[in-house]
């Protein structure tokens, strides 16, 4: 094969891969769960609830308590993620990963927005 043919094949495969990822991303949705449904090790879960407390540590990590009608959970936002707008009383949508720390479930926030 000559160089032009290889470049053409590479370009077509690259474009095809990008288009496939776009449609795969659009078809993948994260189902909203209630807090009581969360279990250790769950990844990419979505919850909606009200912030009942907020604490920012000296290191910049933010600790929220979020409550819905089924329970409450600690939400951890590590330094570097923009969360200045979030206040106690805000209704938020959180996407993150669930883990156990000191025998309590918490959600490590990957995305958060006030709704």
Residue, then its C-alpha position, 0 to 999 in steps of 0.5 A: x500500500x502506498x502512503x496516500x492509501x494508508x492516510x485515507x484509511x487512517x482518516x476514515x477510521x478516525x472519523x468513524x471512531x469519533x462519530x461512534x463515540x458521539x452517538x454512544x455518548x448520546x445513547x448512554x444516560x445515567x439513571x437518577x437514583x434515590x439515596x437509599x438505593x446507593x450501594x458501595x462501589x456504584x460508579x456514575x450514579x445521579x442523585x438529586x437532593x437538597x444541601x443541608x450542610x456545607x463545610x470547606x476544609x483548609x485544603x479546599x475539599x468541600x463536604x456537603x450533606x445532601x438529603x432527598x426524601x429517602x435519606x442523606x449522604x455526604x458528598x465530597x468535592x475535591x479542590x479544583x472543582x468549581x463549587x463556589x455557587x453551592x450553598x446550604x438550601x440549594x437543590x443540586x444534581x450530583x453525578x459521582x461514584x459511591x464509596x464507604x468511608x468509616x462505615x458510611x456511604x459517601x459520594x465522590x462528586x464528578x459533576x454537580x449543578x444547582x437546579 
